[in-house]
């Protein structure tokens, strides 16, 4: 009998080490149907925790809906294993690289020493093939986060996973069920192939362009000449009003916890249960609009930080963002978690159900939206009563002497002083919502296709394609931190950064310069409170991620500004965040659309340590 007990204990210990006991976790339960690699290992991936965590980066084939491609995996799975840490403790994570190329892991949204941040060429050299690198950092926060490769196209190839940090203090909300819902996009095409295709034709993956039939319908609605003028205007600007996603469902399959819509990831509940869904957008290029028909969602966290609860029926989650929501299904039936892509070219889906094997109704996909004058930065005075606009706009390269309008002593993104003028409307608290700011002459050079004639605060807007949904849709203006901000100083310095690009040439940059052309980092002085104002001169949404420090989103919430690690900047939007430069070292700052970052929308932020007193 004693031998039998010992054998069972030994077996359980070994099974736990292999992660085969993860089915006892409410997060990612066995019914989740997580995709494992290779296929012979189908089951539930591990939940890893403890004083020492081991990760192995490898390469496997991965088949989705009958199409097989090459994947880069963490411990053999897509997504990789859930890492669960505890606030206030030390994390020690060994990463072994079994690839034939360098790799890395970035701990997205985690506050840690810069040399542990995991960005090759910025904070460390990367992990060489056949070697092991040990990450060590104190765990100073709690909430829902994730981790992913910051090397080449490995993130696109499946190298991402959830990361949860349990708080020291009890959370202000409760749930009986707790699930990770990790959204991603998968393609058999490589990053290099996608970039090459987009360089050849910016609309290579867009199969939803306007048709002759739509022109006829617009002509009937607006009149022939007004409709024609609108079409000619877009053509003259070499832009496409259907341009919502560079890479679409033409090549992507959209996954939920590693499964395609046909795989139907399922989370179980008992009627009346409060179910916490930890939504993580781990996609390389895709924004998702998430709803659960028949249920409302109470948003309780944004980017891992507690927020005052907001009840919504739908939300847009940008690449790299996270939202924790609580739902409470009362009926004994299945509910569909529907994550529709912003361009409506596809969707990921899963199910909440009282029993395994059930499936809810899949909503009909909505018509793809169209860009408007607002997205081009056209002021209402420029728009005719029929909804069209005159020819012209502000093509790049035709003007010089860009006017930065700032209230405080301004430094450009390279840290050098620039002329300062009074700023009217940066998106900060107290600014009238939607107040337009006229763009000065453009000096961003040939790397920028156009500039928005006017930029404005769009924080109260849920996003193009959601404005007429008839549902309660989350907007950034709805977010308020649960606790007052820890640093409520007024920023002493402003830095204005323009988001620039040339879609036809597939070039992306900040202030007209791609990363290889930016000689100097963006310099912060250690301990200072500063404001970053992002002005989107492009016609696309950009999820901007600052490593190492929080961005307090200036959305009018006063001392309850929400803290974000990633913010979506809409087309022609002027959005401001306040930052406390409390993290010495070199940090990455970039658009989290992988192809935009790879094409040049990336900079280094340098925070001088306190011993050297910072840079002026």
MARVEXZA-672238 format. One line per 8 residues: for each residue x, y, z of C-alpha. Coordinates in steps of 0.001 Angstrom, whole numbers, always signed. Example, Ala and Ser with C-alpha at 12.3 -4.5 7.8 and 13.67 -1.06 7.14 Angstrom:
% MARVEXZA-672238
+12300,-4500,+7800  +13670,-1060,+7140
This chain:
% MARVEXZA-672238
+0,+0,+0  +2810,+2405,+893  +4608,+1595,-2360  +1407,+2298,-4261  +1071,+5699,-2565  +4693,+6563,-3297  +4277,+5537,-6923  +1209,+7698,-7299
+2928,+10689,-5746  +5957,+10235,-7991  +3711,+9902,-11030  +1774,+13025,-10112  +4994,+14960,-9569  +6331,+13956,-12970  +3032,+14663,-14698  +2952,+18102,-13088
+6443,+18841,-14353  +5305,+17959,-17856  +2259,+20194,-17559  -157,+17283,-17947  -2048,+18308,-14833  -3031,+21645,-16327  -6564,+20331,-16734  -7193,+21101,-13080
-6662,+24780,-13841  -9732,+26811,-14709  -7547,+28746,-17109  -7168,+26951,-20426  -8995,+23772,-19373  -8860,+20516,-21303  -12057,+21429,-23141  -10254,+24437,-24569
-8793,+22203,-27279  -5501,+24075,-27385  -3480,+23205,-30484  -325,+21276,-29606  +2713,+20554,-31739  +3499,+18035,-32978  +7,+16703,-33567  +732,+13489,-31694
+855,+15507,-28475  -2741,+16756,-28641  -4059,+17632,-25212  -3817,+20558,-22807  -679,+22717,-22695  +1071,+23415,-19448  +448,+26148,-16949  +3895,+27016,-15651
+4661,+28624,-12305  +7124,+28356,-9452  +10601,+29593,-8637  +12137,+28386,-11931  +10383,+28159,-15289  +11913,+26516,-18368  +10949,+27425,-21924  +12226,+25784,-25103
+11953,+27544,-28468  +11651,+25130,-31384  +10282,+24720,-34876  +7427,+22434,-35920  +4931,+22028,-38704  +1490,+23385,-37892  -1721,+22493,-39719  -4803,+24692,-39654
-7902,+23745,-41640  -5857,+21456,-43879  -3066,+23952,-44618  +362,+23184,-43160  +3066,+25723,-42469  +6186,+26096,-40366  +5699,+27356,-36825  +8032,+28679,-34151
+6756,+27356,-30850  +7307,+27714,-27122  +7437,+24283,-25465  +5854,+22840,-28606  +2525,+24664,-28540  +631,+27505,-30205  +39,+29542,-28119  +2888,+28704,-25789
+2335,+27709,-22154  +562,+30010,-19758  +3045,+31445,-17273  +1529,+32315,-13899  +3538,+34543,-11578  +2873,+36161,-8196  +3177,+39871,-7498  +6016,+40675,-5104
+8143,+37665,-5982  +11134,+37119,-8242  +10720,+35590,-11701  +13446,+33296,-13053  +12776,+31996,-16556  +15313,+29987,-18576  +14854,+30112,-22339  +16654,+27545,-24499
+16930,+28227,-28219  +16678,+25114,-30404  +16297,+27115,-33611  +19047,+27673,-36173  +18623,+31452,-35787  +18631,+33963,-32949  +15497,+34327,-30867  +14203,+36423,-27956
+11269,+36828,-25597  +9751,+40184,-24715  +7551,+40329,-21606  +4857,+42611,-22962  +3717,+45268,-20503  +5962,+44061,-17700  +8010,+46585,-15707  +11525,+45212,-15390
+15210,+46155,-15854  +15932,+47134,-19447  +18457,+44325,-20023  +15658,+41830,-19228  +13171,+43369,-21680  +14168,+41068,-24515  +14596,+43307,-27569  +17679,+42370,-29649
+19810,+45352,-30606  +18186,+47581,-28004  +18407,+45939,-24586  +20376,+42713,-25224  +22016,+40703,-28000  +19362,+38045,-28425  +19573,+34329,-27675  +21967,+32492,-29981
+21130,+29053,-31431  +21894,+26235,-29047  +22206,+28479,-25992  +20139,+29246,-22900  +19395,+32730,-21581  +18006,+33312,-18085  +15578,+36151,-17476  +15452,+37393,-13881
+13261,+40248,-12722  +11151,+41290,-9730  +7403,+41028,-10264  +6084,+44495,-9423  +2540,+44379,-10812  -447,+42136,-11400  -2967,+41448,-14147  -3260,+39893,-17604
-271,+40191,-19954  +1500,+38136,-22591  +4944,+37346,-23961  +6252,+36931,-27482  +9300,+36893,-29713  +10884,+40194,-30703  +13022,+38598,-33422  +12180,+38739,-37125
+8911,+37080,-38091  +8815,+34580,-35222  +5809,+36223,-33590  +3867,+35835,-36852  +4909,+32175,-36900  +3295,+31398,-33542  +5765,+32443,-30851  +3442,+34042,-28315
+1749,+33012,-25061  -290,+34358,-22117  +1192,+35646,-18872  -905,+36149,-15725  +309,+37774,-12523  -1780,+37127,-9426  -2065,+40153,-7111  -966,+40331,-3499
-4224,+41981,-2478  -7633,+40469,-3360  -9066,+41744,-6620  -12099,+44063,-6497  -14194,+41648,-8577  -14971,+37948,-8427  -15632,+35155,-10883  -16365,+31444,-10696
-14690,+30708,-14027  -11533,+32205,-15467  -10376,+31721,-19061  -7705,+33120,-21333  -9041,+34042,-24789  -5971,+34615,-26944  -6681,+35938,-30434  -4143,+35653,-33248
-3687,+35394,-36994  -1948,+32548,-38820  -630,+32220,-42364  +1581,+29787,-44211  +3250,+32857,-45771  +6367,+34265,-44156  +6979,+37840,-43053  +9364,+38351,-45994
+6774,+37081,-48464  +4106,+39410,-47101  +6439,+42403,-47220  +7470,+41587,-50781  +3840,+41294,-51864  +2908,+44612,-50265  +5914,+46321,-51814  +4669,+45173,-55220
+1065,+46237,-54601  -199,+47877,-51417  -3629,+46317,-51957  -2239,+42857,-52641  -4376,+41224,-49919  -7420,+43485,-50265  -10192,+41681,-52108  -12913,+43997,-50813
-12340,+47047,-52985  -15213,+49125,-54294  -17005,+47709,-57330  -18814,+49174,-60318  -22064,+48194,-58633  -21191,+50290,-55602  -20472,+53268,-57854  -23916,+52938,-59394
-25489,+52812,-55925  -23472,+55856,-54799  -24441,+57742,-57966  -28114,+57121,-57217  -27654,+58238,-53620  -25359,+61268,-54128  -25829,+62124,-57769  -23556,+61092,-60625
-21075,+63999,-60494  -20714,+63981,-56709  -20105,+60241,-56709  -17629,+60541,-59560  -15799,+63349,-57788  -15494,+61188,-54678  -14039,+58259,-56618  -11648,+60489,-58556
-10525,+62173,-55332  -9502,+58852,-53755  -7748,+57862,-56970  -5928,+61189,-57171  -4607,+60710,-53650  -3616,+57134,-54533  -5588,+55910,-51550  -8332,+53344,-51096
-11345,+53886,-48809  -11502,+50119,-48215  -7971,+50045,-46811  -8474,+48753,-43253  -5953,+45923,-43064  -2679,+45459,-44931  -2976,+41679,-44599  -6425,+40104,-44621
-8380,+36875,-44440  -7172,+36165,-47957  -4067,+34616,-46390  -4816,+34711,-42651  -6783,+32195,-40634  -7908,+33732,-37373  -7329,+31697,-34227  -8741,+31621,-30712
-6415,+29859,-28278  -4674,+28241,-31233  -7840,+26942,-32879  -9540,+28070,-36073  -13290,+28805,-36084  -13886,+25183,-37096  -11946,+24039,-34026  -14429,+25840,-31738
-12494,+26519,-28523  -14929,+26015,-25647  -15042,+27286,-22068  -17547,+25663,-19705  -19859,+27351,-17217  -22835,+26628,-15011  -25804,+28963,-15539  -25390,+31918,-13209
-21592,+31650,-13089  -19579,+34837,-13441  -17048,+34072,-16173  -13854,+36089,-16488  -12466,+36247,-20006  -8912,+37506,-20340  -8905,+38827,-23912  -5415,+39095,-25418
-4759,+40232,-28980  -1575,+38369,-29949  -2105,+38894,-33682  +654,+40190,-35894  -1516,+42521,-38013  -5181,+42208,-37010  -7629,+44306,-34994  -10644,+42386,-33662
-14159,+43543,-32757  -15310,+41240,-29962  -18889,+40539,-28906  -20870,+37705,-27345  -24423,+37863,-28731  -26915,+37534,-25900  -24492,+38706,-23198  -23123,+42009,-21995
-19469,+42305,-21006  -18275,+44217,-17953  -14775,+45537,-18606  -12741,+45335,-15370  -9153,+45550,-16627  -7381,+47217,-19524  -3773,+46226,-20273  -3588,+44423,-16935
-4709,+47429,-14885  -7966,+47588,-12931  -10505,+50060,-14303  -13847,+51273,-13067  -16324,+48712,-14474  -17807,+49560,-17867  -20730,+47565,-19288  -20541,+47121,-23063
-21845,+44841,-25778  -18793,+45082,-28035  -15213,+46269,-27937  -12369,+46741,-30379  -9088,+45246,-29239  -5966,+46432,-31013  -2870,+44344,-31603  -1050,+43793,-28261
-3874,+45150,-26074  -5579,+43119,-23351  -9018,+43507,-21794  -10449,+41486,-18911  -14232,+41235,-19041  -16790,+39450,-16897  -19935,+37904,-18344  -22740,+36085,-16537
-24724,+33669,-18706  -27987,+32725,-17000  -29401,+30442,-19676  -28551,+26791,-20171  -27304,+27249,-23728  -24197,+27972,-25745  -22969,+31508,-26430  -20570,+32414,-29248
-17478,+34505,-28562  -17250,+36279,-31899  -14072,+38184,-32772  -14650,+39770,-36170  -11737,+41417,-37935  -11930,+45188,-38338  -11920,+44864,-42139  -14610,+42115,-41952
-12513,+39686,-44010  -12714,+36941,-41381  -13210,+36079,-37748  -12095,+33968,-34824  -14709,+32304,-32699  -15170,+30151,-29648  -17978,+29070,-27368  -19093,+29451,-23784
-21268,+26457,-23005  -22701,+24470,-20085  -21503,+21235,-21714  -18692,+20223,-24039  -19539,+19764,-27706  -22118,+22545,-27857  -21999,+25380,-30347  -23772,+28739,-30470
-25073,+30526,-33514  -22357,+32321,-35488  -23387,+35904,-36312  -23539,+37009,-39913  -20437,+38974,-40856  -21025,+42673,-41360  -20271,+44600,-44532  -16805,+46076,-44619
-16667,+49757,-43634  -15331,+52629,-45710  -12899,+55383,-44817  -14380,+58862,-44589  -13300,+62474,-44672  -12632,+62244,-40923  -10060,+59525,-41548  -8302,+61773,-44044
-8324,+64715,-41643  -10674,+66787,-43780  -12226,+69629,-41763  -16012,+69911,-42052  -15650,+73253,-43829  -13886,+71372,-46615  -16650,+68799,-46943  -19609,+69548,-49145
-23154,+69007,-47985  -23403,+65833,-50073  -20604,+64213,-48052  -17907,+64560,-50686  -14807,+66714,-50568  -12966,+68912,-53027  -9843,+67741,-54767  -6542,+68441,-53142
-5728,+67459,-49613  -2163,+67732,-48400  +165,+65484,-50363  +3526,+64920,-48742  +6666,+66656,-49901  +4973,+69744,-51351  +5590,+71941,-48318  +8352,+72763,-45891
+8691,+74171,-42376  +6359,+71924,-40378  +4701,+73846,-37502  +4720,+71956,-34203  +2131,+73620,-31963  +3106,+73023,-28362  +2353,+74642,-25071  +5578,+73849,-23245
+9219,+73905,-24253  +9186,+71331,-27032  +11787,+68843,-28149  +11415,+66859,-31308  +11498,+63094,-31149  +15280,+63169,-31560  +15602,+65196,-28358  +16743,+68459,-29984
+14965,+71758,-29250  +12386,+72946,-31729  +10233,+76046,-32062  +7343,+76039,-29605  +3898,+77540,-30089  +721,+77396,-28083  -1005,+74076,-28525  -4722,+73952,-29142
-5993,+70507,-28295  -3559,+67661,-27665  -6103,+65180,-26435  -5272,+65978,-22792  -7837,+66474,-20057  -9768,+69700,-20497  -9527,+69807,-24274  -12852,+69985,-26057
-13552,+66569,-27544  -13137,+66560,-31293  -11658,+70059,-31496  -9645,+70092,-34753  -6039,+71246,-34929  -4805,+72391,-38324  -1698,+70649,-39568  +1208,+72857,-40492
+3198,+72483,-43719  +4581,+68990,-44117  +8317,+68420,-43825  +8258,+64664,-43423  +9796,+64070,-46828  +9251,+61369,-49406  +8647,+58715,-46742  +5199,+60157,-46076
+2364,+59900,-48573  -79,+62441,-47142  -773,+64368,-43957  -4107,+64889,-42274  -5201,+68481,-42896  -6695,+68505,-39397  -6101,+66213,-36449  -8322,+65960,-33399
-9230,+64012,-30300  -11174,+60868,-31298  -11167,+59156,-27900  -14974,+59087,-27672  -15241,+57217,-30980  -15324,+53401,-30829  -13650,+53131,-34233  -14604,+53110,-37890
-17186,+50413,-38621  -18598,+50434,-35076  -20174,+53893,-34982  -23594,+52717,-36217  -23682,+49259,-34644  -26650,+50034,-32378  -24721,+48466,-29493  -22914,+49872,-26477
-19341,+49839,-27744  -16291,+50586,-25620  -14388,+53783,-26377  -11162,+55016,-24789  -13131,+57883,-23225  -14979,+55279,-21112  -11851,+54051,-19345  -11069,+55270,-15834
-8484,+53795,-13529  -9905,+52222,-10390  -7340,+54033,-8237  -5950,+57555,-8653  -2763,+57857,-10680  +394,+57468,-8610  +1993,+60456,-10365  -347,+63394,-10846
+2248,+66010,-11734  +1545,+68168,-14734  +3960,+67188,-17512  +6877,+69593,-17683  +7782,+68822,-21281  +5956,+67866,-24480  +7212,+65688,-27313  +5118,+65550,-30462
+5563,+62473,-32646  +3972,+62121,-36060  +2954,+58721,-37372  +3933,+58679,-41021  +3938,+56283,-43937  +3634,+55704,-47649  +1208,+52881,-48347  +1953,+52603,-52038
+5663,+52107,-51327  +4929,+50292,-48057  +7104,+52522,-45923  +6272,+53250,-42270  +8009,+55655,-39925  +7891,+58267,-37183  +8297,+61896,-38270  +9063,+60714,-41797
+12130,+58703,-40763  +12252,+54940,-40595  +14331,+53369,-37835  +17464,+52964,-39939  +17418,+56728,-40641  +16882,+57863,-37034  +20375,+58567,-35721  +19440,+59626,-32209
+17094,+58023,-29675  +14136,+59804,-28148  +15605,+61069,-24876  +13799,+61151,-21542  +15287,+62627,-18371  +15169,+60218,-15462  +12339,+61065,-13075  +10653,+63653,-15308
+6972,+63751,-16106  +6431,+64367,-19799  +3690,+64292,-22382  +3855,+62390,-25656  +1437,+63663,-28280  +883,+61319,-31192  -410,+62815,-34442  -1508,+60253,-36986
-739,+61545,-40472  -1741,+58233,-42048  -5111,+56771,-42898  -4644,+53651,-40784  -4953,+52791,-37099  -1657,+52206,-35295  -1279,+50390,-31943  +1715,+52106,-30322
+3643,+50267,-27611  +6127,+51841,-25221  +8362,+49349,-23422  +9326,+49668,-19769  +6958,+52458,-18681  +3246,+53101,-18414  +1441,+55575,-20601  -1338,+57429,-18759
-3965,+57991,-21427  -5128,+61616,-21253  -8796,+60962,-21904  -10376,+63512,-19565  -10576,+61182,-16540  -8717,+63624,-14280  -6730,+61844,-11583  -8148,+58518,-12780
-6339,+58398,-16126  -6143,+54777,-17307  -2668,+53249,-17555  -1871,+51587,-20871  +1141,+49842,-22391  -387,+50020,-25882  -2635,+52722,-27349  -4516,+52746,-30637
-4154,+55998,-32562  -6916,+56394,-35141  -6441,+58026,-38550  -6106,+61825,-38306  -6162,+61574,-34521  -4209,+63669,-32022  -3796,+61629,-28846  -1721,+62391,-25750
-301,+60257,-22978  +1600,+61276,-19855  +4708,+59278,-18956  +6808,+59165,-15806  +10385,+58380,-16871  +11148,+56061,-13957  +12944,+53266,-15830  +16630,+53873,-16693
+17956,+52295,-19860  +17166,+51846,-23537  +13606,+50928,-24467  +11787,+50098,-27674  +8904,+52247,-28885  +7055,+51061,-31965  +3879,+50318,-33837  +2816,+46792,-32864
+1659,+45928,-36372  +4556,+43609,-37116  +5005,+44611,-40745  +4864,+48322,-39873  +7534,+47855,-37217  +9684,+45815,-39577  +9280,+48469,-42302  +10607,+51203,-40003
+7947,+52367,-37509  +10294,+51844,-34572  +12418,+54057,-32359  +14562,+53731,-29240  +13684,+55676,-26092  +16643,+56324,-23821  +16143,+57169,-20152  +19415,+58322,-18609
+19979,+56926,-15124  +19826,+59250,-12128  +23593,+59142,-11585  +24157,+61052,-14821  +21286,+63463,-14366  +19663,+62866,-17752  +19943,+64630,-21103  +18768,+68086,-22027
